[in-house]
Every structure is written in structure tokens, then in C-alpha cells.
């Protein structure tokens, strides 16, 4: 059986923490950038209208992570994991979800 591709649920740089998005991040994401029409202007989705809408999107992202399809991660300052600065999202291409053969499309947003 071929292993599915995985990414780490959390990693750090000198200044930032990048970690798997959590349901509890909904309010922070909504207020930081998801409801801001200037930030979302060139994205594939429109501004969120409520934290509950953001929370529902997070749950889809988490299910996709578990299925190995998509890996949505929030970016926070290293010493303040509740201060959401943005998100990166790696979407693994269909048919290439194995350890030996993987391609992905990366996207991101920052406020």
C-alpha cells in the first residue's frame, strides 16, 4: 500500500509559527482578514460574513487535511499562537497523493 503524503502539523521559523488550522481559530481569522474585502479582493473566495461561516470553512479544511487533499495552516508570531496573521494552503493535485509522487498548488493570504 502506498503511503499518503503528509505535512507537519506545526513548524517554526525564527519569527513565526505555522500550524494546522483549528476550529478555535475562526474568530481570529474572521477578524484578521477573512471579512476584509481589501484582503480578499484577489482571492477565489468572497469575504466571510460571520465567524460561523469561517468556522464552517475551517471544518472543511480540516476534513481535507485528514483525507490528504489539502493542508491549510495559519501563520502566527512565534510567541503568540492566537494572533492570526495569515494562512497558507497546499492543495495536493489529484492523482499525485503519494509519498513518491506529489505535486501541489500553494496559496496564501496575509493581513
C-alpha positions, 0 to 999 in steps of 0.5 A: 500500500502506498503511503499518503503524503503528509505535512507537519502539523506545526513548524517554526521559523525564527519569527513565526509559527505555522500550524494546522488550522483549528476550529478555535481559530475562526474568530481570529481569522474572521477578524484578521482578514477573512471579512476584509474585502481589501484582503480578499479582493484577489482571492477565489473566495468572497469575504466571510460574513460571520465567524460561523461561516469561517468556522464552517470553512475551517471544518472543511479544511480540516476534513481535507487535511485528514483525507490528504487533499489539502493542508491549510495552516495559519501563520502566527508570531512565534510567541503568540499562537492566537494572533492570526496573521495569515494562512497558507494552503497546499492543495495536493493535485489529484492523482499525485497523493503519494509519498513518491509522487506529489505535486501541489498548488500553494496559496496564501493570504496575509493581513 
